[in-house]
Amino acid sequence: MPGPASNRIPDSPLARVHPMAKIAGVCSLGLATLAWPDFTLGLGIIVALFIAAALARVLRPFSGVMLGFGIPVTLMLLFIQGCYSPRNTRVILDLGFAQVGLEGSLYAAKIVVTLLVFLGSFYLTNKTTYMGRLVAALTQIGVPSKVGYLILASLNVVPQMQRRIAVIEQSQHARGLETGGSLISRVRAFLPLLGPVVLSSLTDSQERGMTLETRGFGIRGVRQTSYLEVVWRRSDTVVTILFTVFLALALVLGCLSRTGLITLAIQWGGRA
């Protein structure tokens, strides 16, 4: 039976969590970060995501995605919001041609950590979940099978294209085509890939559609079964409850802080 091991998903406690519990975690963490008045909660969640990635044995690719996205976005937003935000009232750095404001920098930090929490949690969910289990779980809760297939096809399109490109590159390299070297050489080697990749993708789509039709994918009035059985365990209930409680606390504390009824431990002199 296909599963995490057959799809190069390392076995870990996170990989064994029910897909819907992971989806609940993505939504809870992201919304909690969004509701919190500053970037501190999101920063703590990002640290927790790195720990979870290490436990799930995907720390290296996870770090590459987070740093590759986070560093340029942080620099861009700090420059735009820090220098030119209308929120700025306190100057923390004078660059000569522009002044960096505290309020704009805090707002930029809040945006960055929110994006990173959504990105990191979704990436962990994707890397620790066999997509067949996700579609089976969606079907179990009443999502139409066609919607599940669209989700599965959308999530698999990039990995399938990468594998197809790798195979075609190896074939062309075996026939003597130079695939390395300078940038111009790489561009020249990449252009012949486009034709086989596009044609093979169209052929694959046609064959996939014919396969689904012969297997009765579009038949109405019947309940379709799934090859995979996804079991909801007691631990999944506990995880979902913890995520829900965490989101509720973040919403309540964030609202109380914004209305001035409570004061958070960290004061910045300006709020995002």
BASEZA-530804 format. One record per residue: y, x, z of N, C-alpha, C in turn; residue number from 1; residue in three letters. Coordinates in nm, 3 decimals, padded with zeros to 5 digits. Last residue first. Example, Ala and Ser with C-alpha at 12.3 -4.5 7.8 and 13.67 -1.06 7.14 Angstrom:
REM BASEZA-530804
((-00.225,01.285,00.708),(-00.106,01.367,00.714),(00.003,01.290,00.787),2,SER)
((-00.569,01.319,00.780),(-00.450,01.230,00.780),(-00.330,01.320,00.780),1,ALA)
REM end
This chain:
REM BASEZA-530804
((04.749,00.264,01.581),(04.720,00.238,01.441),(04.716,00.090,01.417),272,ALA)
((05.022,00.321,01.806),(04.891,00.263,01.777),(04.874,00.243,01.629),271,ARG)
((05.166,00.575,01.997),(05.176,00.493,01.877),(05.039,00.443,01.844),270,GLY)
((05.094,00.708,02.212),(05.237,00.702,02.186),(05.267,00.622,02.062),269,GLY)
((04.830,00.700,02.276),(04.871,00.792,02.171),(05.022,00.797,02.153),268,TRP)
((04.603,00.686,02.540),(04.731,00.641,02.489),(04.784,00.746,02.391),267,GLN)
((04.289,00.587,02.643),(04.363,00.687,02.566),(04.491,00.625,02.511),266,ILE)
((04.192,00.359,02.773),(04.205,00.484,02.847),(04.293,00.586,02.774),265,ALA)
((04.381,00.055,02.710),(04.272,00.148,02.687),(04.300,00.282,02.753),264,LEU)
((04.475,-00.211,02.904),(04.520,-00.085,02.846),(04.399,00.006,02.830),263,THR)
((04.502,-00.565,02.855),(04.439,-00.447,02.913),(04.493,-00.324,02.841),262,ILE)
((04.686,-00.730,02.734),(04.628,-00.773,02.860),(04.554,-00.660,02.931),261,LEU)
((04.791,-00.676,02.483),(04.852,-00.613,02.598),(04.796,-00.653,02.732),260,GLY)
((04.675,-00.757,02.252),(04.765,-00.853,02.316),(04.831,-00.796,02.440),259,THR)
((04.510,-00.539,02.201),(04.620,-00.568,02.109),(04.720,-00.666,02.169),258,ARG)
((04.327,-00.560,02.409),(04.414,-00.444,02.401),(04.534,-00.471,02.311),257,SER)
((04.196,-00.799,02.349),(04.271,-00.788,02.474),(04.367,-00.671,02.472),256,LEU)
((04.077,-00.726,02.104),(04.176,-00.834,02.109),(04.260,-00.826,02.236),255,CYS)
((03.905,-00.519,02.191),(04.008,-00.493,02.093),(04.117,-00.598,02.093),254,GLY)
((03.737,-00.656,02.367),(03.824,-00.551,02.419),(03.936,-00.518,02.321),253,LEU)
((03.615,-00.836,02.179),(03.688,-00.885,02.297),(03.785,-00.780,02.348),252,VAL)
((03.498,-00.661,01.990),(03.594,-00.763,01.949),(03.679,-00.810,02.066),251,LEU)
((03.328,-00.508,02.153),(03.435,-00.443,02.078),(03.541,-00.543,02.034),250,ALA)
((03.155,-00.709,02.247),(03.239,-00.634,02.341),(03.355,-00.566,02.269),249,LEU)
((03.036,-00.788,02.003),(03.113,-00.884,02.082),(03.205,-00.814,02.180),248,ALA)
((02.906,-00.550,01.925),(03.012,-00.605,01.842),(03.098,-00.702,01.921),247,LEU)
((02.720,-00.530,02.139),(02.817,-00.423,02.114),(02.935,-00.473,02.030),246,PHE)
((02.571,-00.760,02.099),(02.649,-00.744,02.222),(02.757,-00.638,02.204),245,VAL)
((02.454,-00.693,01.851),(02.539,-00.812,01.864),(02.628,-00.803,01.987),244,THR)
((02.304,-00.466,01.915),(02.412,-00.456,01.816),(02.508,-00.574,01.828),243,PHE)
((02.127,-00.583,02.100),(02.217,-00.475,02.141),(02.333,-00.460,02.043),242,LEU)
((01.991,-00.766,01.936),(02.072,-00.815,02.048),(02.171,-00.709,02.094),241,ILE)
((01.861,-00.587,01.762),(01.959,-00.682,01.710),(02.049,-00.737,01.820),240,THR)
((01.691,-00.454,01.943),(01.792,-00.380,01.868),(01.900,-00.473,01.815),239,VAL)
((01.530,-00.668,02.031),(01.612,-00.594,02.127),(01.724,-00.520,02.055),238,VAL)
((01.404,-00.738,01.790),(01.487,-00.836,01.860),(01.581,-00.766,01.958),237,THR)
((01.262,-00.505,01.743),(01.366,-00.544,01.648),(01.460,-00.647,01.710),236,ASP)
((01.079,-00.512,01.952),(01.181,-00.407,01.952),(01.293,-00.438,01.854),235,SER)
((00.913,-00.717,01.871),(01.000,-00.739,01.986),(01.110,-00.634,01.991),234,ARG)
((00.918,-00.737,01.506),(00.863,-00.702,01.636),(00.963,-00.727,01.748),233,ARG)
((00.834,-00.883,01.211),(00.945,-00.873,01.307),(00.887,-00.852,01.446),232,TRP)
((00.680,-00.732,00.938),(00.661,-00.799,01.067),(00.783,-00.774,01.154),231,VAL)
((00.626,-00.776,00.608),(00.722,-00.717,00.701),(00.718,-00.797,00.830),230,VAL)
((00.402,-00.707,00.365),(00.422,-00.793,00.482),(00.510,-00.720,00.582),229,GLU)
((00.408,-00.698,00.014),(00.432,-00.632,00.142),(00.452,-00.735,00.251),228,LEU)
((00.380,-00.883,-00.185),(00.275,-00.783,-00.170),(00.286,-00.712,-00.036),227,TYR)
((00.456,-01.223,-00.119),(00.499,-01.084,-00.131),(00.380,-00.991,-00.109),226,SER)
((00.456,-01.536,-00.302),(00.415,-01.448,-00.193),(00.460,-01.305,-00.222),225,THR)
((00.655,-01.817,-00.377),(00.599,-01.691,-00.417),(00.566,-01.605,-00.295),224,GLN)
((00.604,-02.149,-00.395),(00.649,-02.046,-00.302),(00.578,-01.916,-00.336),223,ARG)
((00.720,-02.354,-00.664),(00.612,-02.284,-00.593),(00.674,-02.180,-00.503),222,VAL)
((00.927,-02.457,-00.814),(00.846,-02.549,-00.736),(00.729,-02.487,-00.665),221,GLY)
((00.925,-02.254,-01.113),(00.991,-02.330,-01.008),(00.891,-02.420,-00.936),220,ARG)
((00.887,-01.927,-01.237),(00.827,-02.059,-01.213),(00.896,-02.126,-01.095),219,ILE)
((00.971,-01.670,-01.295),(01.068,-01.778,-01.307),(01.011,-01.916,-01.284),218,GLY)
((00.748,-01.504,-01.265),(00.862,-01.485,-01.177),(00.959,-01.602,-01.181),217,PHE)
((00.490,-01.488,-01.381),(00.541,-01.615,-01.331),(00.660,-01.605,-01.240),216,GLY)
((00.410,-01.260,-01.503),(00.364,-01.281,-01.366),(00.423,-01.406,-01.301),215,ARG)
((00.542,-01.258,-01.742),(00.397,-01.281,-01.743),(00.340,-01.305,-01.604),214,THR)
((00.802,-01.199,-01.648),(00.774,-01.329,-01.709),(00.625,-01.359,-01.710),213,GLU)
((00.778,-00.937,-01.556),(00.813,-01.043,-01.461),(00.780,-01.181,-01.518),212,LEU)
((00.719,-00.810,-01.800),(00.623,-00.807,-01.689),(00.650,-00.918,-01.589),211,THR)
((00.952,-00.853,-01.945),(00.827,-00.911,-01.994),(00.722,-00.914,-01.883),210,MET)
((01.133,-00.701,-01.788),(01.150,-00.846,-01.803),(01.023,-00.915,-01.851),209,GLY)
((01.025,-00.446,-01.821),(01.030,-00.505,-01.688),(01.046,-00.657,-01.696),208,ARG)
((01.065,-00.407,-02.095),(00.929,-00.411,-02.041),(00.925,-00.475,-01.903),207,GLU)
((01.347,-00.408,-02.099),(01.271,-00.506,-02.175),(01.129,-00.519,-02.121),206,GLN)
((01.405,-00.186,-01.936),(01.452,-00.320,-01.898),(01.374,-00.428,-01.970),205,SER)
((01.288,00.021,-02.085),(01.237,-00.009,-01.952),(01.280,-00.148,-01.906),204,ASP)
((01.453,00.017,-02.311),(01.309,-00.012,-02.324),(01.249,-00.050,-02.190),203,THR)
((01.695,00.091,-02.193),(01.683,-00.039,-02.259),(01.536,-00.079,-02.275),202,LEU)
((01.624,00.347,-02.102),(01.666,00.245,-02.006),(01.655,00.106,-02.067),201,SER)
((01.570,00.480,-02.339),(01.461,00.459,-02.244),(01.496,00.354,-02.140),200,SER)
((01.831,00.479,-02.449),(01.721,00.410,-02.517),(01.604,00.383,-02.422),199,LEU)
((01.973,00.633,-02.258),(02.012,00.495,-02.287),(01.897,00.418,-02.351),198,VAL)
((01.828,00.878,-02.269),(01.843,00.805,-02.142),(01.877,00.659,-02.168),197,VAL)
((01.846,00.963,-02.539),(01.716,00.927,-02.479),(01.728,00.848,-02.350),196,PRO)
((02.143,00.988,-02.549),(02.065,00.901,-02.636),(01.930,00.865,-02.577),195,GLY)
((02.214,01.177,-02.350),(02.262,01.040,-02.344),(02.177,00.946,-02.429),194,LEU)
((02.131,01.436,-02.390),(02.057,01.355,-02.294),(02.091,01.208,-02.304),193,LEU)
((02.306,01.565,-02.561),(02.180,01.515,-02.617),(02.097,01.432,-02.521),192,PRO)
((02.511,01.623,-02.359),(02.532,01.522,-02.462),(02.401,01.475,-02.527),191,LEU)
((02.426,01.838,-02.203),(02.423,01.703,-02.146),(02.435,01.596,-02.254),190,PHE)
((02.461,02.067,-02.348),(02.323,02.030,-02.314),(02.315,01.887,-02.262),189,ALA)
((02.738,02.071,-02.362),(02.661,02.061,-02.486),(02.517,02.021,-02.460),188,ARG)
((02.790,02.104,-02.090),(02.835,01.983,-02.159),(02.758,01.964,-02.289),187,VAL)
((02.682,02.359,-02.050),(02.624,02.244,-01.979),(02.665,02.113,-02.043),186,ARG)
((02.849,02.511,-02.209),(02.707,02.504,-02.242),(02.640,02.386,-02.174),185,SER)
((03.089,02.478,-02.073),(03.078,02.428,-02.211),(02.931,02.414,-02.251),184,ILE)
((03.029,02.605,-01.832),(03.059,02.462,-01.833),(03.044,02.403,-01.973),183,LEU)
((02.751,02.838,-01.885),(02.889,02.800,-01.859),(02.907,02.648,-01.864),182,SER)
((02.411,02.788,-01.780),(02.519,02.870,-01.833),(02.656,02.819,-01.796),181,GLY)
((02.156,02.556,-01.896),(02.241,02.619,-01.795),(02.355,02.694,-01.859),180,GLY)
((01.996,02.468,-02.098),(02.055,02.366,-02.010),(02.144,02.424,-01.902),179,THR)
((01.897,02.524,-02.423),(01.962,02.586,-02.309),(02.033,02.478,-02.227),178,GLU)
((01.584,02.433,-02.548),(01.725,02.397,-02.537),(01.784,02.457,-02.410),177,LEU)
((01.309,02.476,-02.565),(01.400,02.585,-02.598),(01.547,02.552,-02.591),176,GLY)
((01.143,02.284,-02.475),(01.151,02.300,-02.621),(01.255,02.404,-02.663),175,ARG)
((01.185,02.283,-02.205),(01.056,02.335,-02.252),(01.057,02.356,-02.403),174,ALA)
((01.431,02.155,-02.201),(01.425,02.296,-02.165),(01.295,02.359,-02.212),173,HIS)
((01.352,01.899,-02.270),(01.437,01.972,-02.362),(01.437,02.121,-02.331),172,GLN)
((01.198,01.837,-02.042),(01.138,01.833,-02.176),(01.220,01.914,-02.275),171,SER)
((01.386,01.859,-01.838),(01.271,01.949,-01.839),(01.205,01.952,-01.976),170,GLN)
((01.557,01.650,-01.916),(01.607,01.787,-01.910),(01.492,01.887,-01.915),169,GLU)
((01.386,01.433,-01.885),(01.434,01.466,-02.020),(01.489,01.608,-02.023),168,ILE)
((01.353,01.439,-01.604),(01.237,01.452,-01.692),(01.281,01.494,-01.834),167,VAL)
((01.617,01.399,-01.517),(01.545,01.521,-01.480),(01.427,01.545,-01.573),166,ALA)
((01.669,01.143,-01.617),(01.746,01.257,-01.667),(01.675,01.388,-01.637),165,ILE)
((01.489,00.998,-01.460),(01.473,00.999,-01.606),(01.548,01.118,-01.667),164,ARG)
((01.591,01.037,-01.202),(01.456,01.085,-01.235),(01.437,01.095,-01.386),163,ARG)
((01.841,00.914,-01.235),(01.833,01.056,-01.200),(01.696,01.112,-01.234),162,GLN)
((01.767,00.651,-01.290),(01.838,00.727,-01.391),(01.831,00.876,-01.362),161,MET)
((01.646,00.587,-01.044),(01.567,00.585,-01.166),(01.635,00.664,-01.277),160,GLN)
((01.867,00.607,-00.864),(01.752,00.699,-00.854),(01.666,00.702,-00.979),159,PRO)
((02.028,00.391,-00.983),(02.074,00.531,-00.980),(01.958,00.628,-00.961),158,VAL)
((01.867,00.158,-00.953),(01.912,00.200,-01.086),(01.955,00.347,-01.086),157,VAL)
((01.795,00.059,-00.707),(01.705,00.155,-00.770),(01.758,00.213,-00.900),156,ASN)
((01.983,-00.127,-00.636),(01.967,-00.010,-00.550),(01.882,00.098,-00.615),155,LEU)
((01.948,-00.316,-00.841),(02.076,-00.247,-00.826),(02.063,-00.120,-00.743),154,SER)
((01.686,-00.405,-00.796),(01.718,-00.336,-00.921),(01.849,-00.259,-00.910),153,ALA)
((01.718,-00.526,-00.543),(01.625,-00.414,-00.561),(01.658,-00.335,-00.686),152,LEU)
((01.900,-00.729,-00.608),(01.935,-00.627,-00.508),(01.848,-00.504,-00.525),151,ILE)
((01.749,-00.874,-00.794),(01.876,-00.814,-00.835),(01.919,-00.705,-00.738),150,LEU)
((01.538,-00.959,-00.629),(01.511,-00.867,-00.740),(01.639,-00.800,-00.788),149,TYR)
((01.675,-01.131,-00.457),(01.610,-01.011,-00.405),(01.581,-00.910,-00.513),148,GLY)
((01.748,-01.326,-00.640),(01.853,-01.248,-00.574),(01.794,-01.119,-00.516),147,VAL)
((01.494,-01.420,-00.703),(01.576,-01.361,-00.808),(01.689,-01.277,-00.749),146,LYS)
((01.407,-01.529,-00.462),(01.341,-01.409,-00.511),(01.422,-01.341,-00.622),145,SER)
((01.657,-01.635,-00.228),(01.579,-01.654,-00.351),(01.524,-01.522,-00.404),144,PRO)
((01.609,-01.600,00.121),(01.687,-01.556,00.005),(01.603,-01.575,-00.121),143,VAL)
((01.458,-01.661,00.346),(01.499,-01.768,00.258),(01.585,-01.728,00.141),142,GLY)
((01.351,-01.461,00.495),(01.456,-01.540,00.560),(01.515,-01.645,00.466),141,ILE)
((01.170,-01.344,00.316),(01.119,-01.414,00.434),(01.224,-01.502,00.499),140,GLN)
((01.338,-01.214,00.137),(01.263,-01.332,00.091),(01.211,-01.412,00.209),139,THR)
((01.421,-01.004,00.296),(01.519,-01.102,00.249),(01.450,-01.230,00.203),138,LEU)
((01.178,-00.869,00.326),(01.244,-00.925,00.443),(01.348,-01.029,00.404),137,ALA)
((01.131,-00.790,00.062),(01.036,-00.880,00.128),(01.098,-00.945,00.251),136,ALA)
((01.348,-00.616,00.031),(01.341,-00.737,-00.051),(01.244,-00.838,00.010),135,VAL)
((01.275,-00.420,00.221),(01.402,-00.492,00.232),(01.399,-00.622,00.154),134,LEU)
((01.033,-00.329,00.122),(01.035,-00.396,00.252),(01.165,-00.475,00.271),133,ARG)
((01.124,-00.207,-00.113),(01.032,-00.320,-00.121),(01.026,-00.399,00.009),132,GLY)
((01.273,00.005,-00.017),(01.343,-00.108,-00.075),(01.253,-00.231,-00.093),131,MET)
((01.227,00.148,00.291),(01.162,00.126,00.162),(01.218,-00.003,00.103),130,TYR)
((01.475,00.311,00.466),(01.415,00.181,00.437),(01.353,00.181,00.299),129,THR)
((01.628,00.530,00.507),(01.516,00.509,00.600),(01.445,00.376,00.576),128,THR)
((01.834,00.530,00.326),(01.744,00.645,00.327),(01.623,00.625,00.417),127,LYS)
((01.972,00.291,00.382),(01.911,00.310,00.251),(01.806,00.421,00.253),126,ASN)
((02.060,00.340,00.644),(01.973,00.225,00.615),(01.900,00.244,00.483),125,THR)
((02.222,00.561,00.598),(02.104,00.575,00.682),(02.006,00.460,00.658),124,LEU)
((02.418,00.436,00.440),(02.338,00.545,00.385),(02.211,00.566,00.466),123,TYR)
((02.527,00.254,00.620),(02.457,00.203,00.502),(02.369,00.312,00.441),122,PHE)
((02.637,00.433,00.804),(02.535,00.338,00.848),(02.457,00.283,00.729),121,SER)
((02.822,00.576,00.640),(02.713,00.643,00.708),(02.602,00.549,00.750),120,GLY)
((02.998,00.373,00.544),(02.924,00.459,00.452),(02.802,00.520,00.521),119,LEU)
((03.100,00.263,00.784),(03.030,00.178,00.687),(02.944,00.263,00.594),118,PHE)
((03.208,00.502,00.891),(03.107,00.426,00.965),(03.029,00.335,00.870),117,VAL)
((03.392,00.577,00.696),(03.278,00.664,00.723),(03.169,00.592,00.802),116,LEU)
((03.581,00.370,00.711),(03.506,00.392,00.586),(03.381,00.476,00.611),115,LEU)
((03.668,00.415,00.975),(03.607,00.287,00.937),(03.524,00.301,00.810),114,THR)
((03.778,00.668,00.959),(03.658,00.650,01.042),(03.590,00.517,01.009),113,VAL)
((03.995,00.614,00.780),(03.890,00.710,00.746),(03.763,00.685,00.828),112,VAL)
((04.156,00.430,00.918),(04.096,00.393,00.789),(03.978,00.484,00.756),111,ILE)
((04.230,00.586,01.141),(04.156,00.461,01.160),(04.087,00.418,01.029),110,LYS)
((04.373,00.790,01.018),(04.249,00.823,01.088),(04.164,00.698,01.110),109,ALA)
((04.593,00.641,00.924),(04.503,00.707,00.829),(04.370,00.741,00.893),108,ALA)
((04.704,00.570,01.171),(04.655,00.466,01.081),(04.559,00.524,00.977),107,TYR)
((04.774,00.821,01.262),(04.676,00.742,01.337),(04.618,00.631,01.250),106,LEU)
((04.967,00.888,01.070),(04.847,00.970,01.084),(04.737,00.895,01.158),105,SER)
((05.163,00.694,01.119),(05.093,00.695,00.991),(04.965,00.777,00.996),104,GLY)
((05.240,00.773,01.381),(05.184,00.640,01.355),(05.107,00.634,01.223),103,GLU)
((05.343,01.037,01.347),(05.228,01.009,01.434),(05.162,00.877,01.397),102,LEU)
((05.430,01.186,01.029),(05.454,01.097,01.142),(05.327,01.066,01.218),101,GLY)
((05.548,01.471,00.879),(05.426,01.398,00.913),(05.452,01.317,01.039),100,VAL)
((05.794,01.504,00.634),(05.763,01.506,00.776),(05.642,01.418,00.802),99,GLN)
((05.851,01.720,00.351),(05.818,01.591,00.410),(05.785,01.612,00.557),98,ALA)
((05.927,01.974,00.290),(05.952,01.872,00.188),(05.921,01.731,00.239),97,PHE)
((05.871,02.063,00.566),(05.982,02.105,00.483),(06.018,02.001,00.380),96,GLY)
((05.688,01.961,00.733),(05.638,02.042,00.622),(05.749,02.096,00.533),95,LEU)
((05.664,01.911,01.065),(05.765,01.919,00.959),(05.716,02.014,00.852),94,ASP)
((05.491,01.691,01.270),(05.484,01.813,01.190),(05.587,01.805,01.079),93,LEU)
((05.542,01.462,01.408),(05.455,01.558,01.473),(05.445,01.690,01.397),92,ILE)
((05.782,01.218,01.471),(05.745,01.330,01.383),(05.660,01.428,01.462),91,VAL)
((05.767,00.876,01.506),(05.761,01.004,01.577),(05.709,01.111,01.481),90,ARG)
((05.757,00.669,01.326),(05.879,00.681,01.407),(05.884,00.814,01.481),89,THR)
((05.596,00.519,01.054),(05.629,00.643,01.122),(05.761,00.634,01.198),88,ASN)
((05.543,00.299,00.901),(05.516,00.289,01.044),(05.573,00.408,01.122),87,ARG)
((05.571,00.354,00.635),(05.687,00.295,00.702),(05.666,00.278,00.852),86,PRO)
((05.435,00.670,00.535),(05.412,00.537,00.591),(05.539,00.482,00.656),85,SER)
((05.451,00.925,00.435),(05.531,00.822,00.370),(05.507,00.682,00.424),84,TYR)
((05.294,01.109,00.579),(05.427,01.149,00.530),(05.513,01.031,00.486),83,CYS)
((05.060,00.979,00.656),(05.134,01.060,00.753),(05.275,01.092,00.709),82,GLY)
((04.973,00.852,00.422),(05.016,00.772,00.537),(05.099,00.853,00.635),81,GLN)
((04.933,01.083,00.252),(05.005,00.963,00.209),(05.060,00.887,00.328),80,ILE)
((04.797,01.274,00.412),(04.920,01.309,00.339),(05.001,01.185,00.304),79,PHE)
((04.583,01.128,00.507),(04.676,01.189,00.602),(04.806,01.228,00.534),78,LEU)
((04.457,01.061,00.266),(04.520,00.956,00.346),(04.616,01.013,00.450),77,LEU)
((04.372,01.318,00.175),(04.457,01.232,00.093),(04.531,01.129,00.177),76,MET)
((04.212,01.411,00.387),(04.331,01.486,00.345),(04.426,01.399,00.264),75,LEU)
((04.013,01.208,00.387),(04.097,01.233,00.504),(04.225,01.306,00.466),74,THR)
((03.899,01.237,00.134),(03.966,01.112,00.168),(04.057,01.131,00.288),73,VAL)
((03.788,01.500,00.150),(03.898,01.469,00.056),(03.972,01.340,00.088),72,PRO)
((03.606,01.455,00.382),(03.711,01.558,00.379),(03.820,01.526,00.278),71,ILE)
((03.425,01.237,00.326),(03.523,01.230,00.434),(03.636,01.330,00.421),70,GLY)
((03.252,01.302,00.114),(03.343,01.188,00.102),(03.456,01.197,00.202),69,PHE)
((03.128,01.533,00.206),(03.177,01.528,00.069),(03.272,01.413,00.045),68,GLY)
((03.051,01.456,00.464),(03.155,01.557,00.447),(03.214,01.554,00.306),67,LEU)
((02.860,01.254,00.400),(02.971,01.226,00.491),(03.085,01.327,00.472),66,MET)
((02.681,01.386,00.225),(02.752,01.265,00.183),(02.876,01.241,00.269),65,VAL)
((02.593,01.602,00.385),(02.655,01.625,00.255),(02.736,01.505,00.208),64,GLY)
((02.478,01.471,00.602),(02.598,01.553,00.624),(02.670,01.578,00.493),63,SER)
((02.258,01.356,00.469),(02.358,01.271,00.535),(02.488,01.348,00.556),62,PHE)
((02.109,01.576,00.387),(02.176,01.493,00.285),(02.282,01.402,00.345),61,PRO)
((02.056,01.673,00.664),(02.121,01.754,00.559),(02.183,01.669,00.450),60,ARG)
((01.928,01.469,00.811),(02.058,01.519,00.852),(02.129,01.593,00.740),59,LEU)
((01.700,01.324,00.811),(01.779,01.319,00.688),(01.919,01.375,00.715),58,VAL)
((01.542,01.270,01.035),(01.512,01.384,00.949),(01.578,01.375,00.812),57,ARG)
((01.609,01.092,01.227),(01.541,01.038,01.109),(01.506,01.145,01.006),56,ALA)
((01.748,01.255,01.399),(01.621,01.198,01.444),(01.540,01.143,01.328),55,LEU)
((01.971,01.303,01.237),(01.886,01.415,01.277),(01.749,01.364,01.322),54,ALA)
((02.076,01.045,01.221),(02.031,01.111,01.098),(01.940,01.229,01.130),53,ALA)
((02.149,01.006,01.488),(02.044,00.922,01.429),(01.989,00.984,01.301),52,ALA)
((02.354,01.194,01.502),(02.236,01.210,01.587),(02.120,01.129,01.531),51,ILE)
((02.531,01.078,01.320),(02.477,01.212,01.292),(02.353,01.238,01.377),50,PHE)
((02.585,00.841,01.458),(02.516,00.835,01.328),(02.459,00.971,01.289),49,LEU)
((02.726,00.938,01.677),(02.595,00.875,01.699),(02.517,00.865,01.569),48,ALA)
((02.957,01.021,01.543),(02.875,01.121,01.613),(02.734,01.065,01.636),47,VAL)
((03.044,00.767,01.460),(03.008,00.868,01.360),(02.922,00.978,01.422),46,ILE)
((03.104,00.650,01.705),(02.994,00.595,01.625),(02.949,00.696,01.520),45,ILE)
((03.327,00.803,01.782),(03.204,00.807,01.861),(03.084,00.755,01.784),44,GLY)
((03.503,00.722,01.581),(03.464,00.862,01.590),(03.337,00.878,01.672),43,LEU)
((03.532,00.450,01.640),(03.469,00.490,01.516),(03.424,00.635,01.518),42,GLY)
((03.671,00.474,01.884),(03.538,00.413,01.880),(03.464,00.454,01.754),41,LEU)
((03.913,00.598,01.797),(03.824,00.664,01.893),(03.682,00.606,01.889),40,THR)
((04.112,00.494,01.636),(03.998,00.556,01.570),(03.893,00.610,01.666),39,PHE)
((04.221,00.171,01.765),(04.244,00.307,01.716),(04.113,00.364,01.662),38,ASP)
((04.138,-00.095,01.819),(04.279,-00.068,01.784),(04.307,00.074,01.738),37,PRO)
((03.850,-00.234,01.655),(03.904,-00.149,01.760),(04.045,-00.102,01.723),36,TRP)
((03.763,-00.364,01.427),(03.834,-00.442,01.528),(03.898,-00.356,01.636),35,ALA)
((03.630,-00.164,01.285),(03.747,-00.229,01.225),(03.830,-00.304,01.328),34,LEU)
((03.419,-00.109,01.455),(03.517,-00.005,01.426),(03.645,-00.065,01.368),33,THR)
((03.290,-00.356,01.438),(03.340,-00.309,01.567),(03.444,-00.200,01.547),32,ALA)
((03.216,-00.362,01.169),(03.315,-00.460,01.218),(03.372,-00.418,01.353),31,LEU)
((03.028,-00.146,01.165),(03.146,-00.146,01.081),(03.255,-00.240,01.132),30,GLY)
((02.835,-00.228,01.353),(02.908,-00.103,01.371),(03.037,-00.101,01.290),29,LEU)
((02.751,-00.475,01.238),(02.805,-00.468,01.375),(02.888,-00.342,01.395),28,SER)
((02.654,-00.407,00.981),(02.765,-00.502,00.997),(02.831,-00.489,01.134),27,CYS)
((02.447,-00.228,01.051),(02.555,-00.188,00.960),(02.677,-00.277,00.978),26,VAL)
((02.285,-00.392,01.214),(02.351,-00.275,01.269),(02.466,-00.227,01.183),25,GLY)
((02.193,-00.580,01.031),(02.276,-00.626,01.144),(02.350,-00.509,01.207),24,ALA)
((02.041,-00.405,00.879),(02.157,-00.470,00.818),(02.251,-00.523,00.926),23,ILE)
((01.844,-00.347,01.070),(01.933,-00.240,01.022),(02.057,-00.299,00.957),22,LYS)
((01.724,-00.593,01.089),(01.787,-00.538,01.209),(01.882,-00.424,01.170),21,ALA)
((01.619,-00.613,00.834),(01.728,-00.703,00.871),(01.798,-00.658,00.999),20,MET)
((01.414,-00.413,00.838),(01.533,-00.399,00.752),(01.648,-00.490,00.792),19,PRO)
((01.296,-00.303,01.157),(01.298,-00.408,01.055),(01.425,-00.396,00.971),18,HIS)
((01.215,00.042,01.202),(01.294,-00.075,01.240),(01.296,-00.174,01.124),17,VAL)
((01.098,00.270,01.110),(01.010,00.160,01.146),(01.084,00.035,01.191),16,ARG)
((01.300,00.451,01.072),(01.232,00.402,00.953),(01.143,00.283,00.984),15,ALA)
((01.365,00.512,01.337),(01.460,00.436,01.256),(01.395,00.379,01.131),14,LEU)
((01.143,00.665,01.418),(01.169,00.534,01.480),(01.266,00.449,01.399),13,PRO)
((00.995,00.791,01.111),(01.079,00.807,01.228),(01.096,00.670,01.293),12,SER)
((00.884,00.954,00.826),(00.848,00.861,00.932),(00.930,00.891,01.056),11,ASP)
((01.091,00.990,00.540),(01.026,01.048,00.658),(00.998,00.943,00.764),10,PRO)
((01.020,00.877,00.231),(01.098,00.839,00.346),(01.030,00.895,00.469),9,ILE)
((00.887,00.901,-00.013),(00.954,01.016,00.044),(01.051,00.977,00.153),8,ARG)
((00.736,00.684,-00.073),(00.869,00.690,-00.133),(00.953,00.799,-00.071),7,ASN)
((00.505,00.689,00.074),(00.492,00.699,-00.072),(00.625,00.706,-00.142),6,SER)
((00.604,00.650,00.332),(00.546,00.779,00.295),(00.538,00.797,00.145),5,ALA)
((00.699,00.381,00.333),(00.790,00.493,00.347),(00.731,00.624,00.301),4,PRO)
((00.484,00.230,00.081),(00.560,00.228,00.204),(00.648,00.349,00.213),3,GLY)
((00.224,00.059,-00.083),(00.343,00.141,-00.085),(00.420,00.127,00.043),2,PRO)
((-00.120,00.085,00.000),(00.000,00.000,00.000),(00.124,00.088,00.000),1,MET)
REM end
